[in-house]
């Protein structure tokens, strides 16, 4: 499974949070961004829930939203 996790952080913490999240197993990328969310992470794992739980334990995170990426059917 794959998902994008949209993350809001405490003011001024986005860059540090993104760097810490990038080190978590299952996280393909984590980038601080400008907009309603402060960090976007792309996750790939057999089970997204444990990765999301670990991300939520990172200090400075105030809110997360997980957006699953649907698997596309393979061409025949």
N, C-alpha and C positions, 0 to 999 in steps of 0.2 A: 504494500500500500504506500501511497504517497499523499502528502498534504502540505499546504501552506499554513503556517501558524503566524497570525497577525498579533503583534505584541505592543501593548502600551507600557511605558516605563515612567518612573519618577523623572522629574525635570532634570536634564543634564546627564542622564544615565544611559542613553540609547547606545552610544558607541561601546561602552564597557559591557553592557548587557549583550550586545551582538557578538562581541569577542568571546565572551564566556559561553554563550549558546553554541557558537561554532565548534567548540571543543567536545560537545556532547555526541556520543555514539548515535548514529542514525540521522544526524543533522547534515544535510548535503551542503547547505549554505545558510548564512545569516548576515543580513545587511541592515544597517540603520538607514532609515528613509525619512522623508519629510511628508507629512500628511496626518490623517487622523490616527494612524498607528505609527509607532516609532521604530519598530524592527519587524522585518519579515524574514521568517526562516522557512526553508524547504526541507521537509523530512521524508525519509524513505526507510521503512521498516516493515517487518511482517505484522507487527502490532504497533500502531501509532500511539496508543494510550500511555504506555510506560515512558516513551520519549517526551510526550507532552507533560506528563507529571514531573519529569526531571527538569524540563524547561521552566515550569512554574515555580520551582524551588530556587531559581536564580534570584539573588537579592536585587531589588530595584524594579521588579516587574509588578505592575498594578492590575493588569488585565490581559487575557489572551482570547483569541478566537481561532478555532481550527477549521480550515476549509479543506475537506477531502478532495483529492483529484481523482475523478472517475477513471477507471481503467478503460482504455479504448479497445474494442474488439480487434483482434488481429486479422489482417487481410488473408483471404484464402487464395 
